[in-house]
Amino acid sequence: MDIEQVLKAMTPEIYERLCYAVETGKWPDGTSLNQAQRDQALQAVMLYQSRHNSQPQHMTVAKGGNVTWKSKAELKREFAGQDAQRIDIETKH
């Protein structure tokens, strides 16, 4: 299977499972990854991000393959906006 076929077959759910595996070193069922599996999962995550990540977070691969870095000030503004939205939603309930 070539890279294009892998990316076409990769759903957002598979991407999330791979992210979890890369971050924790374990599959969601608790099974540990060996180093080769972790390396391959990281490559798949980065490839997926390079095609689909239109809102990159701090230090991620953005759509188009560009590595994106956000400044501390940008992150603070984002988090402040998310907190304001969360508080607004909570007060409506």
N, C-alpha and C positions, 0 to 999 in steps of 0.2 A: 504494500500500500504506500503510495507516495504522499508527500506533505499535503497536497491539495485535497486528496481524498480524506485524509485524517481531519483536516480543518472543516470540510463539508459535513463530515459525520459527527463532529463534536458539537454537542448541544450545550446550552448554558449550564445545565445540571452537571454534565460531565466536566465542564470547565471548573465549576465550584468544587467538585470532588478532587480534581487535580490540584487546585489551589490549597485545599485543606491538607492534602497529602504532602505537598511541598513545604507548607508552613509548619506542620507538626511532625513530619517524618513517618506518619501512619496513615493508612486508609481509614475512611470513616468507620469501618468495622473493627478497628484497633490493630490490624495486622501491620507490622513494620515494613517499611520500604527498604530495599538494599540501596546502595549508592547509585547503581546503574538506573534503577527505577526512579529514584529521586531526580537524577540528572535528566532523564527522558521526560518526566512529568514537568519539570521546570521549563524545558524547551517547548513542550506543547502549550504550557500556560503563556509563555512569551509570544509564541506564534499566534495563539488565539487573540491575545491582547492587541497584537499588531494589526489585526484585521477588524476587531470589533470594539475596542476600548475607546469610545468617543468622549468619555469623561474621566480621564486618567486621574488617579490619586497621586499623592506624594510618592515619587520614585517608582513609576510604573512605565510600561511600554504603551505609548498612545497609539491610536489608530494610525496606520501608515508606517509603523515601525520606529517612530521617534521616541527616545527615552525622555520622559517628562519629569521635571523636578519642580516642586512648588516651594515657594519661600515660606518662612514661618508666618509672615504677615498674611499671605494668601490662605494658608491653612486656618489661621485664627478667624479670618473673615468667613470662611466656609463653615467652620464649626459654630460660629456665632449665629449665622443664618440658619443652620440646622437646629440649633437650640431654640431659636425664636419660633421656628415652624413647629417644633415638638411641643413647646409650651402653648402655642396657639391651638394646636389640635387637642391637647389635654384639657384646656379650659372650655372647649366646645362640648366635651362629653360630660 
